[in-house]
């Protein structure tokens, strides 16, 4: 086997392992953090980075055009849907009163909600 292909396979395996470890840290953060805002942060930041690293590692291993296009679409939709879903969860938690307002440094949403009423 070509040494360059072996190096690509090893780099792909390292990226998959690193991405999986980052995703595991995000899951641990979701279980251990105390409030909704901290958990939504742990649900999006490490999960998105971990997923992209896993996809990059898989792309280094597969190396075909159709597979790379599919992985690019998966990465695009992951980047678009994960943070938006976490934002909607955090906003609904704010609106239902599940947020401790003393912990917030800035509360820009309070001014917007009082103007609507």
C-alpha positions as CSV (number, residue, x, y, z in Angstrom):
1,X,0.0,0.0,0.0
2,X,1.1,3.5,-0.8
3,X,2.7,5.3,2.2
4,X,0.7,8.4,1.5
5,X,-2.5,6.5,1.7
6,X,-1.4,5.0,5.0
7,X,-0.6,8.5,6.3
8,X,-4.1,9.7,5.2
9,X,-5.7,6.7,6.9
10,X,-3.8,7.4,10.1
11,X,-4.7,11.1,10.0
12,X,-8.3,10.2,9.4
13,X,-8.3,7.8,12.4
14,X,-6.7,10.5,14.6
15,X,-9.4,13.0,13.5
16,X,-12.2,10.5,14.2
17,X,-10.8,9.7,17.6
18,X,-10.3,13.4,18.5
19,X,-13.8,14.3,17.3
20,X,-15.3,11.4,19.3
21,X,-13.5,12.6,22.4
22,X,-14.7,16.1,21.9
23,X,-18.3,14.9,21.5
24,X,-17.9,12.8,24.7
25,X,-16.8,15.9,26.6
26,X,-19.9,17.7,25.3
27,X,-22.1,14.9,26.6
28,X,-20.4,15.0,29.9
29,X,-21.0,18.7,30.0
30,X,-24.7,18.3,29.2
31,X,-25.0,15.9,32.1
32,X,-22.9,17.8,34.7
33,X,-23.7,21.5,34.1
34,X,-26.4,23.0,36.3
35,X,-28.7,25.1,34.1
36,X,-30.3,25.3,30.7
37,X,-28.0,27.9,29.2
38,X,-24.8,26.1,30.2
39,X,-26.2,22.8,28.9
40,X,-27.2,24.3,25.6
41,X,-23.7,25.7,25.3
42,X,-22.3,22.2,25.9
43,X,-24.8,20.7,23.5
44,X,-23.7,22.9,20.5
45,X,-20.1,24.0,20.7
46,X,-18.3,20.7,21.3
47,X,-20.8,18.6,19.4
48,X,-20.5,20.7,16.3
49,X,-16.7,20.7,16.4
50,X,-16.6,17.0,17.2
51,X,-19.0,16.2,14.4
52,X,-16.9,18.2,11.9
53,X,-13.7,16.5,13.0
54,X,-15.3,13.1,12.6
55,X,-16.6,14.0,9.2
56,X,-13.1,15.2,8.2
57,X,-11.6,11.9,9.4
58,X,-14.2,9.9,7.5
59,X,-13.5,12.0,4.4
60,X,-9.8,11.3,4.6
61,X,-10.6,7.6,4.7
62,X,-13.3,7.4,1.9
63,X,-11.8,9.7,-0.7
64,X,-14.5,9.4,-3.3
65,X,-16.4,12.3,-4.9
66,X,-19.9,11.2,-4.0
67,X,-18.9,10.3,-0.4
68,X,-17.2,13.7,0.0
69,X,-20.3,15.5,-1.3
70,X,-22.5,13.6,1.2
71,X,-20.2,14.4,4.1
72,X,-20.1,18.1,3.1
73,X,-23.9,18.1,3.1
74,X,-24.0,16.4,6.6
75,X,-21.5,19.0,7.9
76,X,-23.5,21.9,6.4
77,X,-26.8,20.8,7.9
78,X,-25.1,20.1,11.3
79,X,-23.7,23.6,11.3
80,X,-27.1,25.1,10.4
81,X,-29.4,23.1,12.7
82,X,-27.5,22.4,15.9
83,X,-26.9,26.0,17.1
84,X,-30.4,27.1,15.9
85,X,-32.1,24.4,17.9
86,X,-30.0,25.2,21.0
87,X,-30.9,28.9,20.6
88,X,-34.6,28.0,20.4
89,X,-34.4,25.8,23.5
90,X,-32.6,28.5,25.5
91,X,-35.1,31.2,24.4
92,X,-38.1,29.0,25.3
93,X,-36.4,28.3,28.7
94,X,-36.1,32.0,29.2
95,X,-39.7,32.7,28.3
96,X,-41.0,30.0,30.7
97,X,-38.9,31.4,33.6
98,X,-36.4,28.5,33.9
99,X,-33.5,30.9,33.8
100,X,-31.9,32.4,36.9
101,X,-31.7,36.1,36.0
102,X,-29.1,36.8,38.7
103,X,-26.6,34.7,36.8
104,X,-26.9,36.7,33.5
105,X,-24.3,39.4,32.8
106,X,-26.5,41.0,30.2
107,X,-30.2,40.6,29.7
108,X,-31.0,42.1,26.3
109,X,-34.1,39.9,25.8
110,X,-35.9,41.4,28.8
111,X,-36.1,44.8,27.1
112,X,-37.4,43.2,23.9
113,X,-40.1,41.2,25.7
114,X,-41.3,44.1,27.8
115,X,-41.7,46.2,24.6
116,X,-43.9,43.5,23.0
117,X,-46.4,43.5,25.8
